[in-house]
């Protein structure tokens, strides 16, 4: 199994970074467009500003955390279905955030038969 994890830095965001409902709607649009099953939503608002919106998916999760005072948002997308494109979710979110600059960090995790067999280190007792 291949699991793709994207952590995306969004700098200079012009969109409303304190509007949790709009961010949730963007995450939902992207998740549904990629064919993911949205299992729920959780929104946390920070004082005085900022929010985290988390969507658990049957295929893992999609999340946005914002720092409006810095015009910065962090997008996290983790998909366990290697046929699903994280870009699809990201495009919907970027349409809302409207960043000036984006930096994508992609990590590929493998499990099961596709994972390399590395010796495990054990703690000395």
KACOR-V859528 format. One record per residue. RES is the residue in one small letter. SS is DSSP state (alpha for helix, beta for strand, coil for the rest). PSI is psi as a letter, one per 30 degrees, with the letter a starting at -180 (NA if undefined). NEAR is the number of other C-alpha atoms within 10 Angstrom. Layout:
{{RES & SS & PSI & NEAR} {RES & SS & PSI & NEAR}}
//
This chain:
{{x & coil & k & 13} {x & beta & k & 17} {x & beta & k & 17} {x & beta & k & 19} {x & beta & k & 20} {x & beta & k & 20} {x & beta & k & 17} {x & beta & k & 18} {x & beta & k & 16} {x & beta & j & 21} {x & beta & k & 18} {x & coil & h & 16} {x & coil & k & 22} {x & coil & f & 14} {x & coil & l & 17} {x & coil & j & 15} {x & coil & f & 26} {x & coil & g & 20} {x & coil & i & 15} {x & alpha & e & 21} {x & alpha & e & 11} {x & alpha & e & 17} {x & alpha & e & 28} {x & alpha & e & 22} {x & alpha & e & 15} {x & alpha & e & 21} {x & alpha & e & 29} {x & alpha & e & 23} {x & alpha & e & 17} {x & alpha & e & 21} {x & alpha & e & 27} {x & alpha & e & 15} {x & alpha & e & 14} {x & alpha & f & 16} {x & coil & g & 15} {x & coil & l & 20} {x & coil & j & 16} {x & beta & k & 18} {x & coil & f & 12} {x & coil & a & 11} {x & coil & k & 15} {x & beta & k & 12} {x & beta & k & 17} {x & beta & k & 11} {x & beta & k & 15} {x & coil & l & 12} {x & coil & k & 6} {x & coil & f & 8} {x & coil & l & 13} {x & coil & l & 19} {x & beta & l & 22} {x & beta & k & 22} {x & beta & k & 23} {x & beta & k & 21} {x & beta & j & 22} {x & beta & k & 17} {x & beta & l & 20} {x & coil & f & 14} {x & coil & g & 19} {x & beta & c & 18} {x & beta & l & 20} {x & beta & k & 27} {x & beta & k & 22} {x & beta & k & 24} {x & beta & k & 22} {x & beta & l & 27} {x & beta & i & 17} {x & alpha & e & 18} {x & alpha & f & 11} {x & alpha & g & 11} {x & coil & h & 18} {x & beta & k & 20} {x & beta & k & 25} {x & beta & k & 17} {x & beta & k & 23} {x & beta & k & 20} {x & beta & k & 22} {x & beta & j & 21} {x & beta & k & 21} {x & coil & f & 18} {x & coil & j & 15} {x & coil & f & 13} {x & coil & f & 10} {x & coil & k & 17} {x & coil & j & 15} {x & alpha & f & 21} {x & alpha & e & 13} {x & alpha & e & 16} {x & alpha & e & 24} {x & alpha & e & 21} {x & alpha & e & 15} {x & alpha & e & 19} {x & alpha & e & 24} {x & alpha & e & 19} {x & alpha & e & 11} {x & alpha & e & 18} {x & alpha & e & 25} {x & coil & h & 17} {x & coil & l & 18} {x & coil & e & 11} {x & beta & k & 11} {x & beta & k & 16} {x & beta & j & 11} {x & beta & k & 13} {x & beta & j & 11} {x & beta & k & 14} {x & beta & k & 12} {x & beta & k & 11} {x & beta & k & 13} {x & beta & k & 14} {x & coil & l & 11} {x & alpha & b & 9} {x & alpha & f & 9} {x & alpha & f & 10} {x & coil & k & 11} {x & coil & k & 9} {x & coil & j & 9} {x & coil & k & 6} {x & coil & k & 6} {x & coil & k & 6} {x & coil & k & 6} {x & coil & k & 6} {x & coil & k & 5} {x & coil & k & 4} {x & coil & NA & 3}}
//
